[in-house]
């Protein structure tokens, strides 16, 4: 099974590119983030024509997540538990081909120490609690998405240039590590140990062409699933061309 994640940064703007990518990359499951599409407006028919079932969670303004699958799409769940602040449409789950797949879009945090930063840390804590309530690390589980955290310094282009900004602080990294401690493994890092394998580049100042990026899009796998991983890729080609997302898709093959 090929599982992929991609922050598309507006599905309405990027749908032709997503359709093209689905055809050539052929993922069995694709988790999308920042779709910015209301559920009623989601392009279900266009994706169905390519052989994919789809489910989405969005209000049409900001954020928004989705899962599309050609290996089944069952037991769809949107958001955290009732009464828990999701901070917008940022998480959903479905069972696809026997894997409980989560598409997550972690809040950005904006400025270190701000209310938005504290809300980001609270959201990450809630994700850990949500997994404890809704899944088991002994099962086949994948948590995929834009985590807005670079796990360590090999996942950023320059520590000094980014010092004092979000995505690289110790509290954020500790919150991510706590989620992994529940029973998840960074699937991409199982297969690639190299530095500077980025998934996001700012649109400004030609950062993509200068290779000034960060690896913030992750596929976390339960150990039993991670043990079967055989191939992983950041598809930089999908970041090229006209009107790309500022993120590249990430994919991993598991048995």
C-alpha positions as CSV (number, residue, x, y, z in Angstrom):
1,X,0.0,0.0,0.0
2,X,1.3,3.5,-0.9
3,X,0.3,6.1,1.6
4,X,0.9,9.8,0.9
5,X,0.4,13.2,2.5
6,X,0.3,16.6,0.8
7,X,-0.6,20.1,2.0
8,X,-2.1,21.4,-1.2
9,X,-2.7,25.0,0.0
10,X,-6.1,25.3,-1.6
11,X,-7.6,22.4,-3.5
12,X,-9.6,24.7,-5.7
13,X,-6.4,26.2,-6.9
14,X,-4.5,23.0,-7.1
15,X,-7.0,20.4,-8.3
16,X,-5.5,19.8,-11.8
17,X,-2.1,19.3,-10.2
18,X,-3.6,16.9,-7.6
19,X,-5.3,14.9,-10.4
20,X,-2.1,14.7,-12.4
21,X,-0.2,13.6,-9.3
22,X,-2.7,10.9,-8.4
23,X,-2.4,9.5,-11.9
24,X,1.4,9.3,-12.0
25,X,2.3,8.7,-8.4
26,X,-0.6,6.2,-7.9
27,X,-1.0,6.4,-4.1
28,X,-3.5,4.1,-2.6
29,X,-4.3,6.7,0.1
30,X,-3.7,10.4,0.0
31,X,-4.1,12.7,3.0
32,X,-4.5,16.3,2.1
33,X,-4.3,19.4,4.3
34,X,-5.2,23.1,3.9
35,X,-7.8,22.1,1.3
36,X,-9.9,25.3,2.1
37,X,-12.9,23.6,0.7
38,X,-16.3,23.1,2.3
39,X,-17.5,19.5,2.5
40,X,-20.4,20.2,0.2
41,X,-18.1,21.6,-2.4
42,X,-15.4,18.9,-2.3
43,X,-14.6,17.6,-5.8
44,X,-15.9,14.1,-5.1
45,X,-16.9,13.3,-8.7
46,X,-13.5,14.4,-10.2
47,X,-11.6,12.1,-7.8
48,X,-14.1,9.3,-8.3
49,X,-13.4,9.4,-12.0
50,X,-9.8,8.6,-11.1
51,X,-10.9,5.6,-8.9
52,X,-10.7,7.3,-5.5
53,X,-13.3,7.5,-2.8
54,X,-13.1,10.6,-0.8
55,X,-14.1,12.2,2.6
56,X,-13.3,15.7,3.7
57,X,-13.6,18.0,6.7
58,X,-13.7,21.7,6.0
59,X,-15.8,24.9,6.2
60,X,-14.6,26.5,2.9
61,X,-12.5,29.2,4.5
62,X,-9.2,28.1,6.1
63,X,-7.6,24.8,7.1
64,X,-9.5,21.8,5.9
65,X,-8.3,18.2,5.7
66,X,-9.3,15.2,3.4
67,X,-8.6,11.6,2.8
68,X,-8.9,9.9,-0.6
69,X,-8.5,6.2,-1.1
70,X,-8.7,3.5,-3.7
71,X,-8.5,0.7,-1.1
72,X,-11.7,1.5,0.9
73,X,-12.8,4.4,3.1
74,X,-14.7,3.3,6.2
75,X,-15.5,4.5,9.7
76,X,-14.9,8.2,8.8
77,X,-14.4,10.4,11.9
78,X,-14.1,14.2,11.8
79,X,-12.5,16.3,14.5
80,X,-11.6,15.5,18.1
81,X,-14.2,14.3,20.6
82,X,-17.3,16.5,21.1
83,X,-16.6,19.5,23.2
84,X,-12.8,19.5,22.4
85,X,-11.6,22.6,20.5
86,X,-10.2,21.6,17.2
87,X,-9.2,25.1,16.3
88,X,-10.8,24.8,12.9
89,X,-11.1,21.7,10.6
90,X,-7.8,20.1,11.3
91,X,-8.1,16.4,11.8
92,X,-10.0,13.4,10.4
93,X,-9.6,9.7,10.2
94,X,-10.8,6.7,8.2
95,X,-9.9,3.1,7.8
96,X,-8.3,2.4,4.4
97,X,-7.2,-1.1,3.4
98,X,-7.0,-2.2,7.0
99,X,-5.0,0.9,8.2
100,X,-6.5,3.6,10.4
101,X,-5.3,6.7,8.6
102,X,-5.4,10.2,10.1
103,X,-5.0,13.4,8.1
104,X,-3.8,16.2,10.4
105,X,-3.0,19.9,10.0
106,X,-1.3,21.1,13.1
107,X,-1.7,24.8,13.9
108,X,1.2,27.0,12.8
109,X,1.8,28.8,16.1
110,X,2.8,32.1,14.4
111,X,5.0,33.6,17.1
112,X,6.9,31.8,19.9
113,X,5.2,32.5,23.2
114,X,2.0,33.9,21.7
115,X,-1.5,32.7,22.4
116,X,-1.4,30.9,19.0
117,X,1.9,29.1,20.0
118,X,0.3,28.0,23.2
119,X,-2.8,26.8,21.4
120,X,-0.5,24.8,19.0
121,X,1.1,23.0,22.0
122,X,-2.4,22.3,23.4
123,X,-3.5,20.9,20.1
124,X,-0.5,18.6,19.9
125,X,-1.3,17.4,23.5
126,X,-4.9,16.8,22.4
127,X,-3.7,14.7,19.4
128,X,-1.8,12.4,21.8
129,X,-4.9,12.1,24.0
130,X,-7.1,11.5,20.9
131,X,-4.9,8.6,19.8
132,X,-5.0,7.1,23.3
133,X,-8.8,7.2,23.2
134,X,-9.5,6.1,19.6
135,X,-6.7,3.8,18.5
136,X,-4.1,1.3,19.7
137,X,-0.4,1.3,18.9
138,X,-0.7,-2.5,18.4
139,X,-2.9,-1.8,15.4
140,X,-2.0,-0.6,11.9
141,X,-2.1,3.2,12.3
142,X,-0.8,6.1,10.2
143,X,-0.9,9.7,11.2
144,X,-0.1,11.8,8.2
145,X,0.1,15.5,7.6
146,X,1.5,19.0,8.0
147,X,2.8,19.0,11.5
148,X,4.4,22.5,11.3
149,X,7.3,21.1,13.2
150,X,10.8,20.2,11.9
151,X,11.7,17.1,14.1
152,X,15.4,18.0,14.4
153,X,18.0,20.3,13.0
154,X,18.8,18.1,10.0
155,X,15.2,18.9,8.9
156,X,16.0,22.7,8.5
157,X,18.3,24.6,6.3
158,X,20.0,26.8,8.9
159,X,19.4,26.8,12.6
160,X,20.9,30.3,13.1
161,X,18.7,31.8,10.4
162,X,15.6,30.4,12.0
163,X,16.5,30.9,15.6
164,X,13.6,32.3,17.6
165,X,10.9,31.2,15.2
166,X,8.3,28.5,15.5
167,X,8.5,25.0,14.1
168,X,11.9,24.3,15.8
169,X,11.5,25.1,19.5
170,X,12.1,22.5,22.1
171,X,8.4,22.5,23.4
172,X,7.1,21.8,19.9
173,X,9.6,19.0,19.3
174,X,8.9,17.5,22.8
175,X,5.1,17.6,22.0
176,X,5.8,15.8,18.7
177,X,8.1,13.2,20.5
178,X,5.3,12.6,23.0
179,X,3.0,11.7,20.1
180,X,5.6,9.3,18.7
181,X,6.1,7.8,22.2
182,X,2.5,6.7,22.0
183,X,3.7,4.1,19.5
184,X,4.5,5.8,16.2
185,X,7.7,6.0,14.1
186,X,8.7,8.6,11.5
187,X,8.3,6.4,8.5
188,X,10.4,8.6,6.2
189,X,13.4,8.6,8.6
190,X,13.4,4.8,8.7
191,X,14.5,4.8,5.1
192,X,16.3,8.1,4.7
193,X,18.9,9.4,7.2
194,X,20.2,12.3,5.1
195,X,20.2,16.0,6.0
196,X,18.2,18.7,4.2
197,X,15.4,16.5,2.8
198,X,12.8,19.2,2.9
199,X,9.0,19.2,2.2
200,X,8.2,22.9,2.4
201,X,9.8,26.0,1.0
202,X,8.6,29.6,1.4
203,X,7.3,31.1,-1.8
204,X,9.3,34.2,-1.2
205,X,12.9,35.0,-2.4
206,X,13.2,31.9,-4.5
207,X,13.7,29.7,-1.5
208,X,12.8,26.5,-3.3
209,X,15.5,27.0,-6.0
210,X,17.9,28.0,-3.2
211,X,16.9,24.8,-1.3
212,X,16.1,26.8,1.8
213,X,13.3,24.7,3.3
214,X,12.1,22.5,6.2
215,X,10.8,19.0,6.6
216,X,7.5,19.5,8.3
217,X,5.2,17.0,6.5
218,X,5.4,13.7,8.2
219,X,4.0,10.2,7.9
220,X,4.0,8.6,11.4
221,X,3.4,4.8,11.5
222,X,2.7,2.3,14.2
223,X,5.6,0.0,14.7
224,X,4.0,-3.0,13.1
225,X,3.2,-1.0,10.0
226,X,6.6,0.8,10.0
227,X,8.4,-2.6,9.9
228,X,7.0,-3.2,6.5
229,X,8.1,0.1,4.9
230,X,10.1,-0.4,1.8
231,X,10.2,2.9,-0.1
232,X,9.7,6.6,0.8
233,X,10.0,9.8,-1.3
234,X,9.6,13.5,-1.1
235,X,8.3,14.4,-4.6
236,X,10.1,17.6,-5.3
237,X,8.8,17.6,-8.9
238,X,5.3,18.3,-7.6
239,X,6.7,21.6,-6.1
240,X,7.8,22.8,-9.5
241,X,6.0,24.4,-12.4
242,X,3.1,26.9,-12.5
243,X,1.1,27.7,-9.3
244,X,2.5,24.9,-7.1
245,X,1.7,24.4,-3.4
246,X,4.5,25.5,-1.2
247,X,4.7,21.9,0.1
248,X,5.8,18.8,-1.8
249,X,3.9,15.5,-1.3
250,X,5.5,12.7,0.7
251,X,4.8,9.1,0.1
252,X,5.7,5.7,1.7
253,X,5.2,2.1,0.6
254,X,4.1,-0.4,3.3
255,X,3.0,-4.0,3.1
